[in-house]
Amino acid sequence: MGKKNAPRTNGMPRGLALLHDPLLNKGQAFTERERDALGIRGLLPPHVLSQDEQAERTVKHIRQQPSDLEKYIELNALHDRNEQLFFRVLVDHIDEMQPLIYTPTVGLACQRYGHIFQRPRGLFIGANDQGRIEQVLRNWPYPAAIIVVTDGERILGLGDLGANGMGIPVGKLSLYTACAGIHPRLCLPVMLDVGTNNGELLADPYYIGLRQRRLHGAAYDELVDEFVAAAHRVFPGVLIQFEDFANHNAFRLLQKYRDSICTFNDDIQGTAAVALAGIFSALRVTGAKLTEQNILFLGAGEAATGIADLVVAAMLAQGLPEDAARRRCWLVDSRGLVVKGRTELAAHKLAYAHEHAPLPDFLSAVKALKPSAIIGVAAVGGTFTREVLEEMARINRQPIVFALSNPTSKAECTAEEGYRHSGGRALFACGSPFDPVTLEGKTYVPRQGNNSYVFPGIGLGAIVSRARHVTDEMFLAAAHALAEQVSESDLAQGSLYPALPRIREVSARIATAVAEAAYRAGLAGSARPADLEAHMRSKMFDPHYESYI
Ligand code: NAD
């Protein structure tokens, strides 16, 4: 947020307290004058090191670590010590650092959270805090504008990790700051510790959460209700992003709160925007229309139905009737093709349960339905088999193949497999990062179809416009804004998304589009500035140090 938000020295902590404040600490970069004025002379080694030099040293140190988990631990420690330097390193090396602080490494970090735990970050609100959640929230010393909350029941594709899931809101909010410049002071990670049904964790002496099985039913709902109401009393207008809830709660909670508060579920809605943007890019290559696509999903959960709903909204916007649009999206779950005749289908699948004979598995569904696109979001690794990919390449000149499950171990196929088994013709995107692939002299650069391309910009747009709700129109606007950032040269090398180092530019555009949608719908709580995009950029936190005196 630039100079205008520079802290004033009056009221600023001095001495050791300043060095121990991660939001203000600059470590060895404090100048001679600052050292005198702020009472820290002698508390630091005498040699002054610029932020550039500190960043260079940090990156070298990170690269020397023996494993990604060690790198995660080092980066986390830096986050706890010196936030500006942490974000500077992230922003300048986002390609290298994002996979360390977010998927895939954060998955491993969450599995080991209690064992690698050093300092707490964010707020832990437990089942035993019922009746005093507002009090707990008031212990947070900063004015939160955005909360990312999880109950840890479906962490990435890794299942119930209980309170260990805290790594996800922490990592995600780091990306809100690094990628869209939401000030770290405004970001609050929350773990709703309702217990865990993960027996291994309950037996682990270092598990950080409550030793109890998950709350469910009315007790669970009351806790979430109390949290949402208290969060709004303590931080009026706060954006609450629900994250990695199991789908039996995720859909319900989204329906319950979406029209009353400013909220969204990134697994459902953010994923949808990023996938739709990838489809828009792929269609620029094939020249086909969205309304002509037949999309087959492997998986029928939050991501699959979220994407399908937004695809339908986009098809409606292009003139296709709703019924016809829905028939262009098909789901395969663990019991085969989702069809009308199946009994006991969960409510979120019903809109995509079409008339069709039952089919037992994904390959038979590909053969029968001849999709133009397959989207993997079932968290079952290796399910886009050679046969599936070859069949897609037989049916389509350029098949759209999105292997979106995370972390890498759950990916439906690797980038190499995607390109190789389609004869290099797949328009491919992946949830976790894969290196470029060279086949017969041509190099393909797969980019991540990961919601991290959109949620930071959506968050910034919602906060700056003070949106009362986050609507489908905003996600559609985000998908278009993201797709518009993909260049012809990106497409020529097989990339359906812009290069990650452009993410702050991309986020500024997405945020502008989202805020514009809020103003258009009369949902904004702030007056529209004349130059919305310039205003958006002016609100972005800049991690470069500034002088305190
Ligand atoms: P979810 O639990 O809501 O849905 C999983 C679905 O997969 C369920 O419908 C389940 O029935 C189905 N399934 C399970 N086993 C199957 C099998 N063998 N064959 C077919 N279907 C099967 O989870 P979700 O939120 O939809 O997430 C699913 C995956 O997508 C996770 O790996 C998650 O990390 C990933 N994801 C990626 C992104 C991204 O940005 N790339 C975003 C969200 C989710």
Residues whose N, C-alpha, C, O or C-beta is under 5 A from the ligand:
A	BS01	NAD	L156 G157 N247 D267 T271 L298 G299 A300 G301 E302 A303 A304 V332 D333 S334 V377 A378 A379 V380 L404 S405 N406 K410 G431 G449 N450 N451
